[in-house]
Amino acid sequence: MNVIGYGLAAIGGGIGVGLIFAAYMTSVARQPESQRTLQPMLFMGFAVVEALAILGLVLAFII
């Protein structure tokens, strides 16, 4: 049962990272001068999504 839960958490993390990078690439393609402003937000969002995926892995091992 834990494996199923972590599998769902990993899928959610993968979808989240994909959406974050897709939105970043779209916005930078439309306004290249906004890259310096958007890049810190990109990495912060990426870190939060990956932290949640790792948290799901830890909880799968604990339970």
N, C-alpha and C positions, 0 to 999 in steps of 0.2 A: 504494500500500500504506500509506503514511503517513496518508493521509486516512481510511482505514478505522480505523486505530489511534486517531486523534484522535476520530473519531466515537464509538467505543466508550468512550473516556475521558470525553467530554462526556455521554454517556448515563449513565455511572456516577456522575458528579458531580451530575447532575440528580436521579437517584434518591436519592442520599445526602442532598442538601439537602431534598428532599421528606420523607424519613423523619425527619430532624432536626426540621424545623418541625412535622410532624404529631405527633411525640412531645411536643414542647414545648407545643403547643396542647392536647393531651389532658391533660397533667399540670396545666397551669394551669387548665383548665376544671374539673378535679376538686378542686384545692386552690389557689384564687386567691392565698392568702397566700404561696405558695412562688415567686411570680413573681420577686422580687428575688434569690432564691438561684439560680434556674434560668437567668435571662437571661444572665449571663456565660458559663455553660456552653454556651448556645445559640450565642452569637457565636463562641466558641472552636471549637466543632465546625463551624460554617459556614465559618470561615476555613481550617480544616484541609482540608475537602473541596474548597473552591475552590482552595486552593493546589495540591492534587494534580491538579485539572483543568488548571490553568495549566501545571504541570510536564509533563503529558501533551502539551500544545500545544507547549511548547518542545522536548521530545524528538522530536516529530513533525517539527519544522523542522530539527533537528540531523541526524537520521538520513536 
